[in-house]
Amino acid sequence: MRYRTDIKTGNSLSVLGYGCMRFPKIPGAAGMRKIEELVVRSIDGGVNYFDTAFIYPGSEDALGAVLEKNGLRKKVFVATKLPVVLLRGPGDFDRYFRMSLERLRTNYADYYLMHMLTNLELWNKLVSWGIVDWIARKKKSGEIRSAGFSFHGSCSEFQRILDDYDWDMTQIQYNYSDENFQAGVTGLKAAAKKMPVVIMEPLLGGKLAALSPEAGDIFRTADPSLSPAGRGLNWVWNRGEVTTLLSGMSGMDQLEENLALADRAEPGMLGAEDLDLYRRVLEVVNRGFKIRCTGCNYCMPCPRGVNIPSSFAAYNLSYSMGYIEGMKHFVTSTAVISEKTGSPGLCVQCGRCEQHCPQHLPIVKNLAMVRRRMEPLWFRVFVSAVRAVLGKNQKTAAS
């Protein structure tokens, strides 16, 4: 494992961090055993930075339980986040912070982030509620070691937030498909002069790990030993301004591959020929990603039951892998499940989803676009027939 220095604290952070939002979603004891195996193995492999958040379902609880059971808390740095979107007043600072610590079974957070700041106005609202003094008290008591923020907004707003407070760290989205998206490379360079920078979505929610055959062949022809996922991580590690990147490793195969890659991660390790490969792959990728959804699920649940991330994934797949493949995904994950769940046609344009989207996608507009492509008249007739058959079978079974 390679390490890079937190220039504010002197901590040596593993270049590979564990993004705990995507822990395996297996119910019960089997799921906890799987998570424990992954966390313990990652620490054995040198990972010492774990990122979670209050609003990641079950994540803080699972991480806290594993660290406590195996006596590993003091061997790692834990980052969790204040759910800004849920705050109703200054009294919520302590309430959510205490709940996070209880779930994590610890009495301090190594890194505590304002979750999903989008603009200076939102930060100023927290300031007006006394967040600066609150952070100072928590740092003095040792309950917060470093304070930072995760960001989803424009580069100009990122710079304004960056300059408004003496932050200890920041977390931004960055990958070879999004070099100039949100904070982008400009924000990365500006932040790195002042603090450690943690990267989220290095594979765009897995999209850059599951490339189309045309895009994947470009990488495979150059070096078949490197997977598209490995290529994506290497591109991020190539930047010396990056302190660590987060990977949501949900399987041991992913973890082992990433550990091996992290053993060789160095700034400037990509040459001109390597970078040209990314340019060529990106040309192909951009033809397929019509909707730039990362599958983070912040838009969910939809009050009408629309499966928003799966709808967008199927739509993109219909372009990158062909209409039939996209339709297979759409049928199995959305429209045929039930007449009351899944389909974009259930959207009533309430806009609640757009209020929570960190990518600021026009979700309502995009859902209408998905429906036009993925739910043509023949498909709606087919779905109605399938539902009728299913309903008839259920009645027969009940009788």
Secondary structure, DSSP 8 states (H G I E B T S, - for coil): --EEE-TTT--EEESEEEEGGG-----HHHHHHHHHHHHHHHHHTT--EEE--TTSTTHHHHHHHHHHHTT-GGGSEEEEEE-GGG--STHHHHHHHHHHHHHHT-S-EEEEEEEEE-SHHHHHHHHHTTHHHHHHHHHHHTSEEEEEEEE-S-HHHHHHHHHHS--SEEEEE--TT-TTSTTHHHHHHHHHTTS-EEEE-TTTTTTTTS--HHHHHHHHHH-TTS-HHHHHHHHHHT-TT--EEEE---SHHHHHHHHHHHTT--TT---HHHHHHHHHHHHHHHHH-SS------TT-S-TT-B-HHHHHHHHHHHHHT-HHHHHHHHIIIIITTBTTBB-GGG-----HHHHH-TT---HHHHHHHHHHHHS-HHHHHHHHHHHHHHHHHHHHHH-
